[in-house]
Amino acid sequence: MDTVLDRLNELEKKVRDTLAELAQVREERESLRSKLHALQGDLKAREQEVTALRSERERETAEATRLRTEREEVRAKVEGLLEEIARLESAVQGTAT
């Protein structure tokens, strides 16, 4: 009889240990799910940030291109004006001598 009771007690202990382990695993699973959801939220926020930064970079690149083009146009106009001034000075000096 003792052996049957011992076996039952041993079996009961194993069942309790297994249930305790199962409860712990469930808690860990829920904790991991929470962390996963938080990480997914962070990832989504960072993806949106990357998209915004890319858009900003594209705008800034377009602005830089526009400014370079404008600078070249202004440079060409200034060079043209300097050439015109040089011609006028040359003409004035030619008539003055």
KAVEN-V933344 format. One record per run of one state. SS is the DSSP state (alpha for helix, beta for strand, coil for the rest). FROM is the first residue (numbers start at 1). LEN is the number of residues. If there is no record, write none. Layout:
ss: (SS/SS)
from: (FROM/FROM)
len: (LEN/LEN)
//
This chain:
ss: (coil/alpha/coil)
from: (1/2/97)
len: (1/95/1)
//
